Structures are given as C-alpha cells and as structure tokens.
C-alpha cells in the first residue's frame, strides 16, 4: 500500500507487504505490480491528485482508508447509506475514486486511538462541542482492514468504529 505512517506502516508489517510513500510511487516503481493497493495517506499534500493518479494507472484492487468525519453534517446515527450533502475533501476523493475505479473499497475509520494516541487527551477542550464520538483502536482497524483484504469480492463503502459511542466529555473525563 501507499502510506507508511502510524497506521499504514503497522498495517504493512501485519500483512507482510511493502509500504510505499507518495514519493516512491513513481511510474517505474514495483508498487504498480501489486494486486491490492491500500491507500493510507493523510489529506495533505495533493491528496486528491494522488488518489486520482493511483486509480487511473492501476487495475489492482484499491482500498482507500477514509474517515467517518465525512458524516460531520449529521447529529445522530449514520450508516454507509446516509446521503452526505456537505462538501469535504474526503468526500470529493471518495467520489473521484469510485468514478475512476468503481470496484474499490472505501473504509471510513472512526477516530484512531491506541499506542501513543489516547482519546480525550486534548490540549484545549474549550474548542470542542460535546457530542457522541466514534473511535476505533489501531489493532481493531488493522483487523478490519485485513478482513477486507482477505475477501477480494468485497467492494463499496464500510464504516469501521467501536460499538460504543461515548460523548466527548465522557472520553475527556476518563482519559485526561
């Protein structure tokens, strides 16, 4: 896959796969020989162009790791069928990927936690409105992604979050 950060690097180790950075996915790179490409990159540094390039230059199965933040317009339960109308870069990238590569998988991950990422340890809580939050532990995210990788017939959009949805205040009180 592409993306060797906090999640992508450990995912590559778990899968026994090579991890490529955006810079090493040149046209001559062995990256393009993979049967499955997992895109685990942040939304900075030409996010849309990077995903469009990968989708247009490969016939491999693509799995894009996205975020449940695409649902920011909702204040309540959502699922993969919820209609998102508020524009965002992540939603634009998801739509572009599905237009270029309709058989792709998009995994919308909740807020990532685990290892050194402790939910609720924010430096400034005054900027957060209380509300329900969706998290997923790094180990659970990797397990979910591995399960999707093992089922090549899957395509579409999947949410991956913990089954409980506490409020920000509850998380902050417990972990700060």
Secondary structure, DSSP 8 states (H G I E B T S, - for coil): -B--STTHHHHHHHHT---B-GGG--TTSGGGG-SEEEE---S-SSHHHHHHHHHHH--SEEEEEEEGGGGTT-SS---TT----S--HHHHHHHHHHHH-TT-EEEEE-EEEBTTB-TT--S-GGG----B--EEEHHHHHHHHHHHHT-TT--EEEEE--S---BHHHHHHHH-
